[in-house]
Each structure stands twice: as C-alpha cells, then as structure tokens.
Amino acid sequence: MSEVLAERDGRVGRLRLNRPRQLHALNTAMCEAMLATLAAWRDDPEVEAVLIDHAPSPDGDPKSSRGFCAGGDIRMLADSGAADGVAARAFFHTEYRLDHRLFTYAKPTIAFMDGVTMGGGVGLSLPCRFRVATENTRFAMPETGIGLFPDVGGGWYLSRLPGRMGRYLALTGHRLDGAECLALGLATHYVPSQALAALKDRLAADPQGAETLLDAAATAPSRAAILDHADAIARLFAADALEEVFAALEADRSDFARETLATLRTKSPQTMKISLKLLLDGATMATFEDEMRQEYAVASRVVQRHDFLEGVRAVIVDKDNAPRWDPATPEGVSDHLIDQIFAPLPDAEAWAPS
C-alpha cells in the first residue's frame, strides 16, 4: 500500500497521506515521494493547484481516519538518536526540504487540516497558501513533552502569532481547535467537514477561483476559547527567559496560571529553553531557508540528547508519563549549553533546500 497517494483530479494535483493506523505520521519515504511529485507538477501546465489532505481509512474505522497528520515517525527518530543519528538526520533533512518547497511553491497550495494536525502535519499545512480547518481540527506543537522542540518552521510561524501566543503554544503544547486556528491566523478558512468533498470537487474544476470558492464554503465557527486568555498569555509569557516565565506564573494566583505552571513542570526544561530561543531568533529571521537551516542544526543535536530519548521512553514506549529530565530545572540549563545546541553546522553538514 502506497503511503502517499499522488493523483490528478481535474485541473489540480492531489497529495493524500495514506498511513491511517499511524494517523498519517510522516516517514522519510513519504517526504521523498511528495518532494518528487511536487517537482513534477511544478512544470506541468495541467496542474494548476495542489490539494493536500489524508485518505479515508479503507475499512471505515473512524479512529484511523481522525488525523490529517500526527507528526513524524518518533520511534524511528528515537532508535536512530540512540545509535548514530544518521537516519534521524536524513529524515529531518528531507522533511525540511519538503516544508521549504511548499513554502516557496509557485502554484496555489491548499491544505485540509481535518483532524489531528501536529508536528509534521503543521509543517505540511502552514506553508500552504490556503489552510482549511474544520470542527475536527486538533492543532498542536507538543514536542517539549518528549524532549523535542517545535520544528518544521515553528520558529518562523509561532513567532509571528499575535501577542505571545506562539510562546504559550511552543512551551505548553496546548491543543487548538479549528475555531482557534482561524482566530489566530493559523487557518485561512473554517469549513464544516461534511462540506469538504463537494468543495474539493469544485476546486478541481476551477482552481483559479480557489479563494472565491473557499470564501463561499467557509462558515463562522463558535468563539475561539483561547482568546479569553489572550491578555493573561501576553502578560505571563512576556519574557524570553524561561525562569522569568516560571516566576510570573508562580506569582499569579489565577486558575489559568496555576494550571499552566503545572503543565510546564511536566515539560523538558532544556527544550523549553530551546523553544524560546528558536522563536526569539525566528521573529527576525531573514528567510524561511535560514529558519530551516538553523532548525536542522538544532534538531540534529537534540535528537541524540538524553531528554529526547527519555521523553520517548516515558510517553511512547513505557507510557509511564514520568520522564526524568536532565537537567531537571530551568536553572540547570545553562546558556552555554543552548549556544552549543544552536551553533551552525559545518558547511558540509548544513541543511540546504536541494
């Protein structure tokens, strides 16, 4: 069974993730297949736009169809990180090339974020010109909970969200629904899932009218709950130093602050600090290519560090949800360590878009 379905549909090309039992989590072969297809369609005059979604489960199992893309192949990354890291670095290099190609693609791209959209799924959807959320959308960058960081362009996208929302999402891994994605600009349109099939047919027939068709299909969702906490997030996450974020949360007596602090205490201090620096740098990064180059350098090191291997053990392998982070506190993570992790790679090892 092909894990990526690439097909022509009218005047559009369709890329459909087809790994339902894994919630369409990406592996290196899937990224390579999409890169090759996008290269072929780039110069094909009969492909006027590209639609990206997930294929339905062949057996109709609703559980296996609830994800657009749940991320990357975490078990493979951890196994590689525990060894020489070669396969993990190859995956990141290929995945980031795919993300960059979508970011720079000349033809309209439309991602349907219908279901779980996390990690690698964020990397596939956010570069697209149009991003469609539904009532099924569950969007998150939860990497700090397994000793990783919000990569696939997270430093670029999250740093550009209103207020300090990006810092809050990066550190906590908080899940957003479709209405919240629309309110924050992560999605461009909100369309009920039952209307998607007809919408895709109309897009295939008239890709040049994509924006008009999407606007006509879109509906107004319910209020975005995250906005109720926007002022608190702006105040509590105002600092770019993790210790100061913790101090602000500890000094605040609100339920929101208490619950958020409890969440942060379960995350990797090391990768929370990495995330804050990533967003600080990303806000002024000159190009998306520069962002990907820096993220690759960081990922190539983090994937072999203790916290990632321990996070995968605790959350995915043993499932005891009791990771033993090292260092265990924000104060234990030195600026020198963060600088080492962010150091540019030698030219021969650095990421490049092709």
C-alpha positions as CSV (number, residue, x, y, z in Angstrom):
1,M,0.0,0.0,0.0
2,S,1.4,3.4,-1.0
3,E,1.7,5.7,2.0
4,V,1.3,8.8,-0.2
5,L,-1.4,8.8,-3.0
6,A,-0.5,11.3,-5.7
7,E,-3.1,11.7,-8.4
8,R,-4.5,14.2,-10.9
9,D,-8.1,15.3,-10.3
10,G,-9.4,17.6,-12.9
11,R,-7.1,20.6,-13.0
12,V,-5.4,20.0,-9.6
13,G,-2.9,17.6,-8.2
14,R,-3.8,15.8,-5.0
15,L,-1.4,14.6,-2.4
16,R,-3.1,12.3,0.1
17,L,-1.4,10.9,3.1
18,N,-2.2,7.2,3.4
19,R,-0.9,5.8,6.7
20,P,-4.1,5.7,8.7
21,R,-3.1,3.4,11.5
22,Q,-0.3,5.9,12.4
23,L,-2.6,8.9,11.9
24,H,-0.6,9.6,8.7
25,A,2.6,10.3,10.6
26,L,5.4,11.1,8.2
27,N,8.5,9.0,7.4
28,T,11.4,9.7,5.1
29,A,9.9,7.8,2.1
30,M,6.7,9.8,2.3
31,C,8.5,13.1,2.3
32,E,10.7,11.9,-0.6
33,A,7.6,10.9,-2.6
34,M,5.9,14.3,-2.0
35,L,9.1,16.1,-3.0
36,A,9.3,14.2,-6.2
37,T,5.6,14.8,-7.1
38,L,5.8,18.5,-6.3
39,A,8.8,18.8,-8.6
40,A,7.0,17.0,-11.4
41,W,3.8,19.1,-11.0
42,R,5.7,22.4,-10.8
43,D,6.2,22.5,-14.6
44,D,3.1,20.6,-15.6
45,P,0.6,23.1,-17.2
46,E,-2.3,20.8,-16.5
47,V,-1.8,21.0,-12.7
48,E,-2.9,24.5,-11.7
49,A,-3.0,23.9,-7.9
50,V,-2.2,21.3,-5.3
51,L,-4.5,19.9,-2.6
52,I,-3.1,18.2,0.4
53,D,-5.2,16.0,2.7
54,H,-5.5,12.5,4.0
55,A,-7.1,9.4,2.5
56,P,-10.0,7.8,4.3
57,S,-9.4,4.5,6.1
58,P,-10.1,1.6,3.7
59,D,-12.0,-0.3,6.4
60,G,-14.0,2.8,7.5
61,D,-12.5,2.8,11.0
62,P,-13.2,6.3,12.3
63,K,-10.3,6.1,14.7
64,S,-7.8,5.6,11.9
65,S,-9.3,8.5,9.9
66,R,-9.2,11.1,12.7
67,G,-5.8,12.5,11.8
68,F,-4.7,14.8,8.9
69,C,-1.1,14.2,10.1
70,A,0.0,13.4,13.7
71,G,3.7,14.3,13.2
72,G,6.8,12.3,12.3
73,D,7.9,8.8,13.0
74,I,9.0,9.4,16.6
75,R,10.0,5.8,17.3
76,M,12.4,5.7,14.3
77,L,13.9,9.1,15.4
78,A,14.5,7.8,18.9
79,D,16.0,4.5,17.8
80,S,18.3,6.4,15.4
81,G,19.1,9.0,18.0
82,A,20.2,6.3,20.5
83,A,22.6,5.0,17.8
84,D,24.5,7.1,15.3
85,G,21.6,9.5,14.4
86,V,22.1,9.1,10.7
87,A,18.6,8.0,9.9
88,A,17.1,10.8,12.1
89,R,19.2,13.5,10.4
90,A,18.2,12.1,7.0
91,F,14.5,12.4,7.9
92,F,14.8,15.9,9.2
93,H,16.8,17.0,6.1
94,T,14.2,15.5,3.8
95,E,11.2,16.8,5.8
96,Y,12.6,20.3,5.9
97,R,13.2,20.3,2.2
98,L,9.5,19.4,1.7
99,D,8.4,22.1,4.1
100,H,10.6,24.7,2.2
101,R,9.3,23.5,-1.2
102,L,5.7,24.1,-0.1
103,F,6.7,27.5,1.4
104,T,8.2,28.6,-1.9
105,Y,5.8,26.7,-4.4
106,A,4.6,29.0,-7.1
107,K,1.3,27.3,-7.7
108,P,-1.6,27.6,-5.2
109,T,-1.5,25.0,-2.4
110,I,-4.4,24.1,-0.2
111,A,-4.1,22.0,3.0
112,F,-7.1,20.4,4.7
113,M,-6.4,20.3,8.4
114,D,-9.3,18.0,9.1
115,G,-8.3,16.1,12.2
116,V,-5.1,15.9,14.2
117,T,-2.6,18.3,12.8
118,M,0.6,18.1,14.9
119,G,4.3,18.3,14.4
120,G,5.0,17.3,10.8
121,G,1.4,17.9,9.9
122,V,1.9,21.6,10.9
123,G,5.0,21.6,8.7
124,L,2.9,20.4,5.8
125,S,-0.1,22.8,6.3
126,L,1.3,26.1,7.4
127,P,3.4,26.8,4.3
128,C,0.3,26.4,2.1
129,R,-1.4,29.5,0.7
130,F,-4.8,28.3,1.9
131,R,-5.3,26.3,5.1
132,V,-8.7,24.9,5.9
133,A,-9.7,24.0,9.5
134,T,-12.8,22.1,10.5
135,E,-14.7,21.1,13.6
136,N,-12.3,18.1,13.7
137,T,-9.1,20.1,13.7
138,R,-6.8,19.5,16.7
139,F,-3.7,21.6,16.1
140,A,-0.6,21.4,18.4
141,M,3.2,21.6,18.6
142,P,3.6,19.3,21.6
143,E,7.3,18.5,21.2
144,T,8.6,19.8,24.6
145,G,6.7,17.0,26.2
146,I,9.0,14.4,24.6
147,G,12.2,16.4,24.7
148,L,12.0,17.9,21.3
149,F,11.1,21.5,20.1
150,P,8.5,22.9,17.7
151,D,10.5,22.5,14.4
152,V,9.2,22.3,10.8
153,G,9.3,26.1,10.7
154,G,7.9,26.5,14.2
155,G,10.3,29.3,15.0
156,W,9.0,31.2,12.0
157,Y,5.3,30.6,12.3
158,L,4.8,30.7,16.1
159,S,6.9,33.9,16.5
160,R,4.6,35.7,14.1
161,L,1.3,34.9,16.0
162,P,-0.4,37.8,17.8
163,G,0.7,38.7,21.3
164,R,2.7,36.0,23.0
165,M,0.5,33.2,21.7
166,G,3.4,31.5,20.0
167,R,5.5,31.2,23.2
168,Y,2.5,29.8,25.0
169,L,1.8,27.2,22.4
170,A,5.5,26.3,22.0
171,L,6.1,25.7,25.7
172,T,2.8,24.1,26.7
173,G,2.0,22.2,23.6
174,H,-1.6,23.4,24.1
175,R,-4.1,22.0,21.5
176,L,-6.2,24.4,19.5
177,D,-9.5,23.6,17.8
178,G,-10.5,24.8,14.3
179,A,-12.1,28.0,15.6
180,E,-9.0,28.9,17.5
181,C,-6.8,28.2,14.4
182,L,-8.9,30.5,12.4
183,A,-8.8,33.2,15.0
184,L,-5.0,33.1,15.3
185,G,-4.4,33.1,11.5
186,L,-3.1,29.5,11.5
187,A,-6.0,28.6,9.3
188,T,-7.3,30.8,6.5
189,H,-10.8,29.3,6.3
190,Y,-13.2,27.2,8.5
191,V,-15.3,24.8,6.6
192,P,-17.6,22.0,8.1
193,S,-16.1,18.6,7.4
194,Q,-19.3,17.4,5.7
195,A,-18.8,20.1,3.0
196,L,-15.2,19.2,2.2
197,A,-15.9,16.6,-0.5
198,A,-18.0,19.0,-2.6
199,L,-15.5,21.8,-2.1
200,K,-12.7,19.7,-3.3
201,D,-14.7,18.8,-6.4
202,R,-15.3,22.5,-7.1
203,L,-11.6,23.3,-6.6
204,A,-10.6,20.5,-9.1
205,A,-12.9,22.1,-11.7
206,D,-11.8,25.7,-11.1
207,P,-8.5,26.0,-9.2
208,Q,-8.0,29.6,-10.4
209,G,-11.1,30.5,-8.4
210,A,-9.8,28.8,-5.2
211,E,-10.1,31.8,-3.0
212,T,-13.6,32.6,-4.1
213,L,-14.7,29.0,-3.7
214,L,-13.1,28.8,-0.2
215,D,-14.7,32.0,0.9
216,A,-18.1,30.8,-0.3
217,A,-17.7,27.4,1.5
218,A,-16.5,28.9,4.8
219,T,-18.7,29.4,7.8
220,A,-18.2,31.3,11.0
221,P,-17.2,29.0,13.9
222,S,-18.1,29.4,17.5
223,R,-16.0,31.8,19.6
224,A,-12.3,30.9,19.9
225,A,-11.8,30.0,23.6
226,I,-8.1,30.8,23.5
227,L,-8.9,34.5,23.1
228,D,-10.4,34.5,26.6
229,H,-6.8,34.1,27.9
230,A,-5.0,36.4,25.4
231,D,-4.3,39.1,27.9
232,A,-3.1,36.7,30.5
233,I,-0.8,34.9,28.0
234,A,0.6,38.3,26.8
235,R,1.4,39.1,30.4
236,L,2.6,35.8,31.8
237,F,4.7,34.9,28.7
238,A,6.2,38.3,28.2
239,A,9.7,37.2,28.9
240,D,12.1,35.4,26.6
241,A,13.8,33.8,29.7
242,L,12.2,30.6,30.9
243,E,13.0,31.4,34.5
244,E,11.1,34.6,34.2
245,V,8.1,32.9,32.7
246,F,8.0,30.4,35.6
247,A,8.3,33.3,38.1
248,A,5.4,35.2,36.5
249,L,3.2,32.1,36.6
250,E,4.2,31.4,40.2
251,A,3.3,34.9,41.3
252,D,-0.1,34.8,39.6
253,R,-3.0,33.4,41.6
254,S,-5.4,32.7,38.8
255,D,-6.5,29.2,37.9
256,F,-5.1,29.7,34.4
257,A,-1.7,30.5,35.7
258,R,-1.7,27.6,38.2
259,E,-2.8,25.1,35.5
260,T,-0.3,26.4,33.0
261,L,2.5,26.2,35.6
262,A,1.6,22.6,36.3
263,T,1.7,21.8,32.6
264,L,5.2,23.4,32.1
265,R,6.6,21.4,35.1
266,T,5.9,18.2,33.0
267,K,7.9,19.5,30.0
268,S,11.7,19.3,29.3
269,P,13.4,22.4,30.7
270,Q,16.1,22.0,28.0
271,T,13.8,22.0,25.1
272,M,11.6,24.8,26.5
273,K,14.7,27.0,26.6
274,I,15.5,25.9,23.0
275,S,11.9,26.8,22.0
276,L,12.1,30.3,23.4
277,K,15.4,31.0,21.7
278,L,14.0,29.5,18.4
279,L,11.1,31.9,18.5
280,L,13.2,34.9,19.5
281,D,15.6,34.2,16.6
282,G,12.7,33.3,14.2
283,A,11.0,36.6,14.6
284,T,13.8,38.4,12.8
285,M,15.0,35.5,10.6
286,A,15.6,36.9,7.1
287,T,14.2,34.0,5.1
288,F,12.4,30.7,5.7
289,E,15.5,28.9,4.3
290,D,17.6,30.5,7.1
291,E,15.0,29.2,9.6
292,M,15.2,25.7,8.3
293,R,19.0,25.8,8.3
294,Q,19.0,26.7,12.0
295,E,16.3,24.2,12.9
296,Y,18.2,21.4,11.2
297,A,21.3,22.2,13.2
298,V,19.3,22.2,16.4
299,A,17.4,19.0,15.5
300,S,20.5,17.1,14.5
301,R,21.8,17.6,18.1
302,V,18.7,17.4,20.1
303,V,17.7,14.0,18.6
304,Q,20.7,12.4,20.3
305,R,20.4,14.1,23.6
306,H,19.1,12.5,26.8
307,D,15.8,14.4,27.1
308,F,14.5,13.2,23.7
309,L,15.4,9.6,24.3
310,E,13.9,9.8,27.8
311,G,10.8,11.6,26.6
312,V,10.1,9.0,24.0
313,R,10.6,6.2,26.6
314,A,8.2,7.9,29.1
315,V,5.4,8.9,26.7
316,I,5.6,6.4,23.8
317,V,7.5,3.3,24.9
318,D,6.8,2.6,28.6
319,K,3.9,5.1,28.8
320,D,4.5,5.9,32.4
321,N,4.4,9.6,31.6
322,A,7.1,10.2,34.2
323,P,10.2,11.5,32.2
324,R,13.3,12.2,34.2
325,W,14.6,15.3,32.5
326,D,18.3,16.2,32.7
327,P,18.8,19.0,33.7
328,A,15.6,18.8,35.8
329,T,15.0,22.5,36.2
330,P,15.2,25.7,34.1
331,E,18.1,26.9,36.2
332,G,20.1,23.8,35.4
333,V,20.1,24.5,31.7
334,S,23.0,26.8,31.0
335,D,23.2,29.5,28.3
336,H,26.4,27.8,27.2
337,L,24.6,24.5,26.5
338,I,21.9,26.3,24.5
339,D,24.6,28.1,22.5
340,Q,26.2,24.8,21.7
341,I,23.0,23.3,20.5
342,F,22.3,26.3,18.3
343,A,25.8,26.6,16.8
344,P,25.8,26.4,13.0
345,L,26.9,23.1,11.5
346,P,30.0,22.9,9.3
347,D,29.1,23.8,5.6
348,A,29.5,20.1,4.6
349,E,26.9,19.1,7.1
350,A,24.5,22.0,7.0
351,W,20.9,21.8,5.6
352,A,20.2,23.2,2.2
353,P,16.9,23.2,0.3
354,S,18.1,20.9,-2.5
